[in-house]
Every structure is written in C-alpha cells, then in structure tokens.
Amino acid sequence: MKETIAAISTALGTGAISIVRLSGKEAIAIANQIFHGCDLTKVDSHTIHYGYIKEKEEIIDEVLVSVMKSPKTFTTEDVVEINCHGGIMSTNKVLEVLLNHGARLAEAGEFTKRAFLNGRIDLTQAEAVMDLIESKSDIARKQALGQLTGKISNSIHEFREKIKDLLASIEVNIDYPEYYDIEIMTLEKIKKSTEELEEELEILLQNAKNGEIVKEGIKTIIIGRPNVGKSSILNHLLGKEKAIVTDIEGTTRDIVEGSLQFEGIHLNMIDTAGIRETEDTIEKIGVEKSLSLIEEANLILLVLNSGENMTKEDQKLLEKVNPKKTIIILNKNDLDQKIKKEDFKNYNVVSTNTKDMTGTDELKDKIKELFQLEKIENNDATYLSNARQISLINQAKKALQSVLKGIEEELPMDFLAIDLKQALDLLGEVIGEEYSDEILDHLFSNFCVGK
Amino acid sequence: MKYEIIVVGGGHAGCEAALASARLNHQTLLITGNIKNIADMPCNPSIGGPAKGIVVREIDALGGEMGRNADKGALQVKMLNTKKGPAVQALRAQEDKIIYPQEMLKTLNNQSNLEIKESLVEDLIVEKNKIKGIILEDGTKISSKCVILTTGTYLKSNILIGDKKKLEGPHGEKSSKFLSNKLKDLGFKILRLKTGTPPRIVKDSIDFTKTSLETGDEKIHTFSFDHIAYYQPEEQEPCHLIYTNDKTHQIIKENLDKSSMYGGYVEGIGPRYCPSIEDKVVRFSSKERHQLFLEPESRYYDDIYIQGFSSSMPEDVQEQMVHSLSGLEHAIIKKYAYAIEYDAIDSRQLKQSLETKIVENLFTAGQINGTSGYEEAAGQGLIAGINASLKLEGKSPLILKRNESYIGVLIDDLVTKGVKDPYRLLTSRAEYRLLLRHDNADLRLRKYGYQVGLIDEKKYEQLKQKEKEMKELFQLLKENKITPTKQTNEYLKSKNSAELKDGIRLYDLLKRPEITMEDIQHFISVPYSEEVCYQVEINIRYEGYIKKAMKEAEKMLSLENKKIPEDIDYETIPNLASEARQKLIEIHPTSLGQASRISGVNPADISILMVYLRKREYNE
C-alpha cells in the first residue's frame, strides 16, 4: 500500500507558473475531488485539462491539469500535474487542499526515489539518487526551520506540553488504575483543555490567513451598477484620481487597480466596469471579467444607490456575492432613503455619501473588523506560511475536534487518548520533533506511582 | 550430547523457556540454584494488571504456561479499567506464593524431555562465537547446542538494607559471581540495575479495623483461554488499603541518609515506574499521603505484603516507619524491605529472536535483558524457548510484530532502544494498543502457537470455530433490519435511544453508544457465546478507531517487510547522516521498520537505505 504523495515540483520563486505534482494510486481521484472542469477519472492518459481548483466553493486558482496514468510516467505510478498561475500563495494553497484531501507531502527526493524503486531510473544511477535525497533533505530541513518563527514554534511547543499533560494524566489512570489519590481524570478537564487547544490552533490558522494577507494584501473589488459612486469611493480611499469619474453611465471600462496602505496592510483595489446588460462589446468583456473577479476577491464592496429602489441588477449582484466577504455600501445617503440598512440581515452594511465623504471612516472600521486587522502584528512574521504546516495544524485541529466528539458520545478514555496522541504527533511534525518516550517521562515526573 | 537446550535459571522466564523447548521435543536441562525457588515470586504477590495481564493472555494464546498456572494460584481476581476502553482492560490476580511455584514445579516435573538440576552456572563454553555448553561452579561441564540464560537478579547480586550490603540473591540465595564477568569478556556491555521490595508483616499483628477493604470481582475471570477457574468468587482473599501520614514522612526525611539509596551505597539504576517510598517522599514532597495496599502472600502462611512501601532503610528505621502507619502501630515485621542490585546485559546486543548477536545459539530472557516483572520475563522466556527450538530445527524465528502483541512491543523496544532503568511494559508503550486487547489475544496469536507446535489441533480447531461464529454473527447483524414499529420504538425509548423513522440494520443499531448486544437480542436471537458476542460488539462499536489503527499498522508493516541483509556495511553508504550510520552499525536492525524506530535515524536515511538496498538486489 503506497500512499499518494504531493509536492510543489517547480522552484518556489516568482516564476509565472508553478507545478504541483501528485503521484500514487489515488492521485487522479484526489485531484478530481478539487478540480472543476471535467471528470479527471474519465479522461485519457496524457491529456491536459482546463479548469479551476476549488475548495468549499472558493476558487483557489485557474489551472491546467495534466493526467498521466501508470506506467508511462516519471514514477511509473499515476501522476497528476497541476499548473498553477496564481503565484506562490495560491500554489501553496492548492498543495494544502490536496494534503487535506488525503495526499501526503512528499519527502525530500521522494518522486525520484519512487521512480528509481519502480525501475524507471536506471539502477546504476542509485548513487545519484542517494545524493539527491541527501541534498534535498538538507535543503528541506533548512527551509522548514527558516519558515517557522521562534514565536510559532514556541507556541506549538506549548500546545504539545499541554497535550502531553492531558495524555499523561489519562495514561496514569490506565496504567495505574488503583491509585485513588491521583486526580481522577474527569472528562470535564479533558474537555476544557481540548477546547482551549482547539481554539488556539484556530487562531494559528487564522493568523496563517492573515499572514497571506500581510504578504499579498487584501484583494478588494468594488462592484455595483453604473454610476452609483464606485469610482468616487475608490478614489477617496486611494486619495488620487485613478478612475475616471463622470456622471455618464459606463465610463469605467477598464478594471482599474490601485493599492493603498491600510493599517499596514495592502488593500489592492480593483474597480470594475459596472455590470449591466450591454451591447457594447468592450463593455461586455468588462462585465464578464467583473463577474469572475467577484469569485476571487477577499473583500467585495457592493455599492448601492440608496436613493433608488433595488433594481434587478442590484439583486443579481447581491446573489453573486458571499455575505462573509462583502460590505454593502449604501451610497448617496443625502437622498431620500429607499433602501435601508435593516434590509440586509446577514451582511455588513455602511452608509456613505460621496459628495461630502461622510461614512468612509465607518467603512474603514468595517474593513478592519472583517479582517481582524488589529490582530495582525505588523511586519512580524508570526504566521505559518507553508502548505505543509497549515495542513498539519488543520489535521491536528480535526483530531482535537474528534476528541470533543468522543466526549459527547461518551467514548471511553482510551479513545480520547488515541485522538490526543494523533494531535500531539501532528504538531510534533510541524516543528520536526520526534515522538519518543515523552508521555512516559511526563507520567513519571508528574505522578507518584509504583510498588 | 545428551541435552540440546540448557536453560540457566528457574524463574518465570526460565520455566517458560524450558517448557517450550521440551514441549517442542528438544532434550532440555533446567539448571537452578535451588529447586525450592522455582517460579518463585520474590516481590509482589500478584500477576497481571494493565499491559501485563494482556501479556499473560498472549503467553496462553501461544501455548505458554503462566496463564494456566496463575489461574491455579489465584487468591483474588479483578478486571481493571473496565470503564476506560476495551483495549486497556486487564486482568490482575493476587496469587498464592506457595501454590503458584508448587503448581509450576509439578508441571515441569511432569514434562517429558525436561530434567531439572540444582547448581550454579559460573561459565559458558564458547567456541568460535558459538555456544557449546556451560560449566557449573564445581567445574562440571555440560554440553548442549543452545543455552538460554534466564538468570534474573542473580548476576553479582547485592542485597542492600541501609548501609549493609550482602553479596546474595533474594531469600539469601547464593548469587553468581563470575558469569557476568564471562559475559563481559565475550563482549557484552554490562549494566548495573537496581530494584527493591517492601517489608512483609505478620497478619495477626495488623489492626484491620483501621483499614479499608478491597475485594475481588464477583464475576469469575481466568487468564487462560481454557477458562478453567480454580476459585469461588465468594472465597477470594481481600486486600486492604491504608495511607502513609505526616509522621511516616517525617521519619523518612530524618533518616534519609541512612537509606542505601540516599546514603550512596547503591550503584544500580532503579526503575522510574516503581520508586521506593523514600523516593516518593523526596520527589513528591507536596503530597500529604501515599497509598499503600496490604496484600496477602498466601493461604498457607500469614505474611502481608505492603504494596507501595519498598525501601532500603536500615531495620530500625523500617520499624519506626511501619509503626507510624494506621493499623500497623503494633505490627511485627516478618521480613525487612531491601533493595537489590544486579548485572544485566545491554539488550541492544540481542536479535529480535532473543539470540545474542555476539554468541550464536546463546539466548537471554527476563531480568538479564533489563526488564522487570514476572510477566515480562515469562513472555521473553517463552519466545527464547521457541526460537532456540526453531533454530535447532533450521527454521526461521518467531518474531511478533508491534501491531500483534505486547510481547512484540517489549522485545522490539529492548533490541531497538535498549534500557536505562528496569523496563516495565505499559499500555502507552504500544502504539497500536487498540488492536492489542486482552480479549483478542487468542485471535491474534494462537495461530503462531499452532504453527510452532505448542498449541494442539483441538485448541486450534476451537479458535477456528470462534472465528467462524464471529463471521456468522457479523453477517447476521448486517443482513437483518428492524423497522420503525411502535413496539420497536417503545423499546428504544426505554433505552434512551432515538426512535426510528426508517428501517435500520442491527449492525448500525449496535453502533449507537447506548445499545448493547443484549438489546440486539431483544430483536433477534443471537445463538452465540458471550465471548463471540463481545468480539463482534467491540469490532462494530469501535470500527472507525480500529480501522484507523489497522491502517497505521499497515504503514508500519510495509517498512517492516523490507528486510536488511545481515552483511550490510553501513560504512560504504556515503549519504547516510553520521549519527544515523553510527546507530545503525551499533544496533544492526533487521528491517527498515526497525531502523526507522532508532532515534537519530531520519526519514531521509531510510530513503537512502531503501535506494541502496534496491541497487544491491539488482547487482545480485
């Protein structure tokens, strides 16, 4: 039984395209779970397919996927290569999603090793393969160390200590059942600590996201019907006349980009052509592009003219956006209010007037709140940055959730210990700590047992 | 040559080793310092407990003797950890220290192909790194093809009480002065280990009204899968619980430097899991009291063992300590507590088969390998006996894997990691403990017992029948559905179980935590034994976790199955990290799996080894 492995197989630089490679029995099935374009399990070998990598409806990247079936592949196993276009972050994200769907991160030189073991590489090349594994593992080690800040590895150390404490107190109750004086490990105690730990991992993951934001900025898109004031808001935020602002519908035809420093974070603003039924070919292209940008954005500012009733077009836009990522701006609040804040229950709403620029501070506050920007420590790289770490933390979090579920289902202690141990191992992998007799050491130093 | 296999030492390891080899039709000689001490229990009067109780069942499943013998000597029996999960449940029996050895001696005496001799072994006959026999203290040479050393604590043992040190083994027996020197000369690394035992008290001198009662289970249990019980539940001997107090701690603190341990008289390293009362008071000074169990040693004499009170204080201090305990104010000490130090070998110099790497056909088992505990010793003794026999027959050894037995975990830990302090099995040492349950020891191991020849046809057929019935019951539960009738829902409601809306397979119904096999029997007749029902119930109820553990185990096995040839030369593999190379040379693992468990050997080193081995195969 060989596991399916995955890794980014191109140098992680600024290159336009990077390739995520999968190899193993489940390679095609795993890729197919996250690929939207065609059914990869049904395509011919050695073919290329266009589509999107999606996770939970979120588009991660637009990709080309090559499917190569065993045995005529580099490793002689089924191989899938995903050509990503979206830069380091989205490539990492694609890898992370693959790892979440059952692939294992390849060890240093593992593709080559498999190619060799499967007879794909001339056996006389063994020395070269061994050299490669040695040098790659060296690089990987250095990279892994470099990517973790002291702060992160310290907090992971701390989490592991907490888990070890929990485990030691479960184990001591199991291995020394009749030591009545040992605090009976109550489920409440396990529950409380596990909940706390899970929360802390969630914060770590949240910070990982924030880390992305720090690096890449917040991709912000302003949408709305023509002439509702999008460009004015944008210009106001950017502080310069970037978009052409007129009263004639459809003046903004190009997608205008600008970047502003906002609480230390780049807010990458994208203005769109308005979205409306149009015969104008150039504008039509603009409209389509706007729609696809909606899916990719981190933040959507949907501008409505509050002086008019909602139009079909407004309604359509509202349906297209994800409420969690959206702030609705009710512009022109100087006019008679036909649309009210209360009309949008699950959305963030602010009310502005682009003539005298009231309400823009409220908008800024909302953005801060939405991205928890106050939690991001500026220029301090306290975030997990690589797909492997994020995936491991994610799995550890899942293991802790399984502990909590077990408690709810009143499973015996031993089963809780299994999930806790898994969480401990996964966190250990993040910081490259090996399991040894840690739990036993804890047990004997914390509890007084013996004949 | 009269003997094929000589077993040196008649403790728990020696008895199993000798019985296994004799039962496998090899002429066997068991040499012991004193026949009266065969299968002696010099320390606690109990067998089993977490992990250890499972080992006893494994021994029984493989065709060893400890399970049956412990059933014969049981004074009080308890299933521990019943609420903590099926995998960690374990049987523990208080044993009669007269009956247990007596019954074992009977079995040994009745065993064909087995002779017992009373003497001390002081030397080994080794020619060209191969064992040829042993030399007794009087110079008599006895030759054999294999030798199994199960010398327990008798290698250069010192008994320590306070500042007194006597060169002797437990019970004042003579200890072997020269054997460990001989082993050292042969190239074995010698460790000095230490353990200890608490005082024994005259039963009638204890005021039991000041103690609390600890009784056995009402339900009858046996270690052996033969299921023959020799006791009546209502006739079990009780234990009693007491606690140390301020006064006890005060006496200990005041006299600390008089103890052998703290006075600096001990060289050996004591077990972490089994500290003396002095250690407990020093290391856990914030604890106000420590729990002690008063345990009967036998029905035939009236000594009471104070579990939790092992000490190396001088006699007069022990008197004060004992008399400070509630209920023991006027207690008479029958035998003082003592510490004992002894020589052991570095277990990393052993193969997985328990044959030494240095001397061919020489096997070791038990405390000489750095373990502690009757059960750990017996498990190793059995494996050494089996593997010495298989070696003589030119067959490959029986090596139990980590995912199939605690004995496998124990031996793999010994030969891969070695020990620093006396090694005790704990459930947390087994990474697949969910698979290593006491209830399925027969399903895991009986087949091996049968293959080597220790389990007869009849018992093996019983196992096959059990497996067949389990399959049938699975099928039955999968194929039968119940429908949401009023009656059904009323019954479920009475069990606090959700009412049905659609039909449900009994199999799925059993997955509900509140539903047991008994409830299933309310809906369908289940004509199977309690044992079969229990197996099926566990496997269904915890299916998710069990499958996960099996998957993990499979991953491990894929590396385990990649064997490393014995003549591998790690010096010629340039890419290995230097720490890894050094450890690999030292331990010489037999598989990539074992190599991966050596600390300091990283995944990259395993990859490099894998590539190297493939190339080697190709060149051959």
Chai-1 contact restraints between the chains, C-beta under 6 A:
chainA,res_idxA,chainB,res_idxB,connection_type,confidence,min_distance_angstrom,max_distance_angstrom,comment,restraint_id
A,M1,B,E554,contact,1.0,0.0,6.0,A-B,restraint_1
A,E107,B,P603,contact,1.0,0.0,6.0,A-B,restraint_2
A,A108,B,A604,contact,1.0,0.0,6.0,A-B,restraint_3
A,K113,B,S607,contact,1.0,0.0,6.0,A-B,restraint_4
A,F116,B,V611,contact,1.0,0.0,6.0,A-B,restraint_5
A,L117,B,R614,contact,1.0,0.0,6.0,A-B,restraint_6
A,L123,B,K615,contact,1.0,0.0,6.0,A-B,restraint_7
A,L123,B,Y618,contact,1.0,0.0,6.0,A-B,restraint_8
A,A126,B,V611,contact,1.0,0.0,6.0,A-B,restraint_9
A,A126,B,K615,contact,1.0,0.0,6.0,A-B,restraint_10
A,V129,B,V611,contact,1.0,0.0,6.0,A-B,restraint_11
A,M130,B,N575,contact,1.0,0.0,6.0,A-B,restraint_12
A,M130,B,I608,contact,1.0,0.0,6.0,A-B,restraint_13
A,M130,B,V611,contact,1.0,0.0,6.0,A-B,restraint_14
A,I133,B,A604,contact,1.0,0.0,6.0,A-B,restraint_15
A,I133,B,S607,contact,1.0,0.0,6.0,A-B,restraint_16
A,I133,B,I608,contact,1.0,0.0,6.0,A-B,restraint_17
A,E134,B,N575,contact,1.0,0.0,6.0,A-B,restraint_18
A,S137,B,A604,contact,1.0,0.0,6.0,A-B,restraint_19
A,E171,B,S428,contact,1.0,0.0,6.0,A-B,restraint_20
A,I174,B,P50,contact,1.0,0.0,6.0,A-B,restraint_21
A,I174,B,N81,contact,1.0,0.0,6.0,A-B,restraint_22
A,I174,B,K84,contact,1.0,0.0,6.0,A-B,restraint_23
A,I174,B,V88,contact,1.0,0.0,6.0,A-B,restraint_24
A,I174,B,T427,contact,1.0,0.0,6.0,A-B,restraint_25
A,D175,B,P50,contact,1.0,0.0,6.0,A-B,restraint_26
A,D175,B,L426,contact,1.0,0.0,6.0,A-B,restraint_27
A,D175,B,T427,contact,1.0,0.0,6.0,A-B,restraint_28
A,P177,B,L80,contact,1.0,0.0,6.0,A-B,restraint_29
A,P177,B,N81,contact,1.0,0.0,6.0,A-B,restraint_30
A,D181,B,Q291,contact,1.0,0.0,6.0,A-B,restraint_31
A,E409,B,P513,contact,1.0,0.0,6.0,A-B,restraint_32
A,E410,B,P513,contact,1.0,0.0,6.0,A-B,restraint_33
A,P412,B,K84,contact,1.0,0.0,6.0,A-B,restraint_34
A,P412,B,G85,contact,1.0,0.0,6.0,A-B,restraint_35
A,M413,B,K84,contact,1.0,0.0,6.0,A-B,restraint_36
A,M413,B,G85,contact,1.0,0.0,6.0,A-B,restraint_37
A,D414,B,K84,contact,1.0,0.0,6.0,A-B,restraint_38
A,D414,B,G85,contact,1.0,0.0,6.0,A-B,restraint_39
A,D414,B,A87,contact,1.0,0.0,6.0,A-B,restraint_40
A,D414,B,V88,contact,1.0,0.0,6.0,A-B,restraint_41
A,F415,B,G85,contact,1.0,0.0,6.0,A-B,restraint_42
A,F415,B,Y545,contact,1.0,0.0,6.0,A-B,restraint_43
A,I439,B,S428,contact,1.0,0.0,6.0,A-B,restraint_44
A,F444,B,R272,contact,1.0,0.0,6.0,A-B,restraint_45
A,C448,B,K280,contact,1.0,0.0,6.0,A-B,restraint_46
A,C448,B,F284,contact,1.0,0.0,6.0,A-B,restraint_47
A,G450,B,Y273,contact,1.0,0.0,6.0,A-B,restraint_48
A,G450,B,C274,contact,1.0,0.0,6.0,A-B,restraint_49
A,G450,B,P275,contact,1.0,0.0,6.0,A-B,restraint_50
A,K451,B,N44,contact,1.0,0.0,6.0,A-B,restraint_51
A,K451,B,C274,contact,1.0,0.0,6.0,A-B,restraint_52
A,K451,B,Q307,contact,1.0,0.0,6.0,A-B,restraint_53
A,K451,B,S310,contact,1.0,0.0,6.0,A-B,restraint_54
